Amino acid sequence: MKRRNFVLLCALSLTALAGCSKKVKEHAHEPSVTAQGASPLPSASAGIYKDPKRSPEACTKCKEQERAFCSTPERQCGSLTGAAEAGPAKGKEKSKLCEEALACASRTGCADSHESFCFCGEAGCLEKGADGPCMKELQAAFETTDTTTVGARYSDRKYAGGKAMAYFACLNHRCKVACDY
């Protein structure tokens, strides 16, 4: 799990382009977005739970409690205005692209332990390119099909994808102890 997190964190950071240290362990995203009915729950493989404060149940409870914090009105997809200016969904409303990215991440569970899995997949973008379960939705939401550009925009909330992934980053950051990642 730690190796996978390392690879994906590196793949989606700008430093990945110049090389990344294995000392990178945590992501420092700020809280951001939500979708109606989003239910990001931890996977069973999210960590090795040796402490009762760190368990699948504690992780689920934490994410349920933190959902309200991570989904205030200014952080929601509906706060996006305008349409995509480029990319595969050029002309589509940004708020809809954000909702589609959130729906995909919630449906697939790809953001359970780190939101980068949604775009990069299990192997990571550096090892075999992007092949995550929400790759197409995120390319549309980030207004590009270029993997490097998606990585550069991953936490930029002016893009629908940045706003969507920030919601999951918020939950993952606030619940990293309970979820053991």
Number of C-alpha atoms within 10 A of each C-alpha: 12 13 11 15 22 19 25 25 26 25 25 27 21 17 13 18 13 8 11 16 11 11 7 13 15 13 14 9 18 14 21 26 31 30 20 11 9 17 19 25 23 23 16 11 13 19 18 14 14 9 9 10 14 19 21 22 14 18 25 19 15 20 26 15 13 16 20 12 18 23 22 13 14 12 21 22 29 16 12 20 13 10 18 22 15 15 15 17 20 15 12 16 17 29 23 17 27 30 25 22 29 31 22 21 27 20 15 14 20 26 27 27 27 25 26 30 28 27 29 28 21 20 18 24 25 17 12 11 14 24 17 20 20 25 21 20 24 30 22 26 33 34 25 21 18 12 19 18 15 24 24 15 21 26 21 16 19 13 23 33 30 25 32 32 29 27 30 32 28 25 33 30 20 20 23 19 15 23 31 21 19
